[in-house]
């Protein structure tokens, strides 16, 4: 992250379709040079927001900028943005190479870049095949290749891992990481939070068209704190173990045959050692003692379920 | 970096031209032109009869008309005129399919200037049609010349200066006719944004609706675009002269293009 001007901003951005509000006064900023995960439940307004950022959909109200240019003039910035929205939509009777050639000419880019971007997304040897014969994963990759034709400063990718198998997802993750390393900003939406966690250093979370969180991914995932999970060797010792934990100043919650101990701001390893020693001193044998660190997914799920994250 | 309108137009034209002139498009188009030329010429020549035996508003040229200097290319114009509904349906499908397939969305990522995008693509399509029609006219003239003797058509006057003039006039008429259908199809596609809807509304409007209304209200023949296109394809009818049809269609085409551009520029692209 740098101190440069944000790569995109929105202020009270709103989109209504008749009586339904898809995006509701969204105000957010994306710092330059980050890979940002754009997260929200289905219907939260992610795709509509992206469509507004790309000039496909006109905001009902509000304003914003992309690369310092107003959203009301997409022709002033779209050539510096690469995008994949709602899946790759290309001409099925054209080959991958021909599709990219058409799009390169359309955007005024050098068609000689086509082999390079095909290689970048791993389609160099399939560029001569018709798009209609591609698997979904290959189509997604060609969509990314199309987005890269103009050497964009900002990439906006909507569900780029949709329909990909685990190997394809891993490839896509690597590709996004490589693209981000080339001093690009990336805004990527996905339902696969585990995937996003591995590639994103920034998060934008929206719920019902409004911003719920914006900030570093690491801070978000750790805001609910780690937990200790304790399994006594003997079930009958569960109550005693809870008392021992409480004597150490920790609140244990019984969860079936084990205890869960939220650690808040405490150092998880130190807390684990303290509890382990206290249990041993009390003559209690632990069958299992582990630290559960919060993931992006667990923290996010807590947040949207209304629990304090 | 902001790209100028003219650069956007040029880029869009080139992109569409690249798409249309692939070998996989050109070869089938050439074969279709050959088949159309052979079949069209044979059918028009076979259907031609002496003027005394056909009504004055008949759609097919008479043997006497075919013996004129422009007879060779009138075969072309008459054959094309019969393909009007097919051409219109094809154009409706071509324009609306880009919405159904989501390719307008992809194109707008590359070229966000919507009006140049629409106009540049239409210009490329019409340029491609112009080249195709020139080939088809030449092929059909050649086939008709070869077959003329077999159908008792005197083709002696076809190779003359008047013949070349008529060929140019027939070519221009057909090109305007195609442009008229293209802008009409474009407008429907831009308003309806769905292949089945565009086809259904387009064919219903230009087919039964205009014909039935035109039969009941003769003034409709001077105003309905589909009937005017048919009249132009026939080189004029007793109700509408070719010149009047041409001028009215030119105005319609300009209006259709303006409306299409406005609809495309103002509406959200969500597909």
Interface residues (C-beta under 8 A of the other chain):
Chain A: X51 X54 X55 X56 X57 X58 X74 X75 X76 X78 X79 X80 X81 X82 X83 X85 X86 X87 X88 X89 X90 X91 X92 X93 X94 X98 X101 X102 X103 X104 X105 X106 X107 X108 X109 X146 X147 X149 X150
Chain B: X1 X2 X3 X7 X8 X11 X12 X14 X15 X16 X18 X19 X22 X24 X101 X102 X103 X105 X106 X107 X108 X109 X110 X111 X112 X113 X117 X268 X269 X270
